[in-house]
Amino acid sequence: MKLSKTLLASPFFITYFLLFTASEAFAQSNWYSSQDGSKPATFKDLEIVFSNILGLFIPLAGAAVFIMIIIGGFTYMTSGGNPEANAKAGTTLTWAVVGLLFLLGGWFILRFISNFTGVDVTIFTIPAPASTPNPYSQMGF
C-alpha cells in the first residue's frame, strides 16, 4: 500500500514542480559578489542565499500540502467504509488543511505588515552600513 501511494503521488509531484515552480536558470542568478567571482563574499551575499533557500522551501511546502490532499482523498475514496481508514484519511486531510492555513496565514501576516508599515518584508535585504565621513580627508592624509 505504501508503494502504491508513492507511485500515485510521483506524477503529481513532478507535474507540480514542472508547471508551477518555474524560476530563472542558476546561470543567470548572481551567486557571487561579482559576476566573475573576483570579489570575496560579504554579509550582503546572505541575501542571495536566504532568498534561494526560501525560493526552494516555499514550493516544497506547497507541494507537500498538495500531495497530502491527494493522498488523503485517495485513502478516503479507497477506504471502503473501513472506520480506521476513514479516520486516517480524515487526519491526513486535516493536517493538510492546517498546513495550508499556516502557509496562507504567514503570507497574510507578511502582507499586513508590509501594508501597515510600508516596508516590504517579503524581500530580504541587509542594509548597507552608514558611511561616516573621514576626519582626516580635509587634513591631506
N, C-alpha and C positions, 0 to 999 in steps of 0.2 A: 504494500500500500504506500509506503514511504517513497519508493522509487517511482511509482506512477504519479505522485504529486509533483516530484521533481521534474519528471518528463513533461507533465502538463504545464507547469509554471515556466519552463525554459523558453518556449517560443514567445510567451507574453513578455517575459523579462527582456529578451533580445529585441523584440519589436519596440518596446518602450524606449530602450536606450537608443535605438537607431532613429526613431522618429521624433522623440521629444527632448533629447538632451544634446542636440547639435551645438557645437561650440567651435571656436576657431582652432586651427591646427596649432600644435605646440611649436612648430617652426615659426609661427607668426607672433607668438607671445614673447614678452620681454622677461626672460628668466634671470637675466644678469643686470648689473648696474649699467652696463653699456652693451651695445649690440655685439661688439667683438669680444666682450668679456675681459677687457684690459683693466678695468677699474675693480678694486676689491669690493666685496659685498658689504653693505651697510645695513643699519636698522631699517632704513626705508624699504629695503628689499623684503622685509617681513610682510609688507602689504601684499606683494605678489604671492608669497607663499600662503598667506591666510586666505586670500581670495580664491586661490586654486584649491585649497582644502575645502572651503565652503562650496565651491563650484562642483566638487566631487560628492560631498556628503548630502547636499540638498536633493539632487536627483536620486541618490541611493535611498534616501528616506522615502521619497515619493514612490519609488519602485517597490520598496518593502511594503508600503501600505497597499499598493495595487495588488501585489502578489498575495498578501494576507486576505484581501477581499475576495480574490479569485479562489483561493484555497478554501476559505470559509464557506463560500457559496457552493463550491463543488462538493465539499463534505456534507453540507446541508441537503443538497439535492440527491446525493447517493446514500444518505443515511437509512433510507427505507423504513422510517418510523422508529428506529432504534433510539431510545431516550439518551443513551450515553453518547452516541454520535451527534445527536441534535444539540446536546449540551456543549460538546467540544466545538461544534461549528459555531454555536452562539458565542462562546468565549472568544474564538478566533475573530469573528466579526466585530465583537465588542471592542477588543483591543485594537483592531484595525481602525475603527472609527475614533477611538481615543487618540491614537497616534496621529490621525488626520486632523483632529481638533487641536492637538498640540502644535502641529506644523502651521495650521492656519492661524491659531491664536498668537503664536510667536510672530508671524508675519504682520498681523493686525496691530500688535503692540508696537512693533518697529515702525509701521506706517503712522500710528498715532503719535509716537514720539517725534517722528520727522515732521508731521503737520503741526504739532503743538509748539515745538521749539524752533522749527525752521532749519534744523541741522539734519542732513541726510545720514542717518545712522546705518543705512543699508550698505554704504560704501565704506570700507575700512581704509582709513588713511592715518599715517603717522605724521603729525605736524612737524615741520622743519624747525630747528631751534632758532630763536630770535637772534639776529646778528647784532652784536654790540660794537659800537664804534671803537676803533683802535686809538687809545690816547696818545700813542707815540707817532701816529701818522703825521701830525702837524709839526712835530719836532724834527722831522727829517730822518727818523730811524726806520 
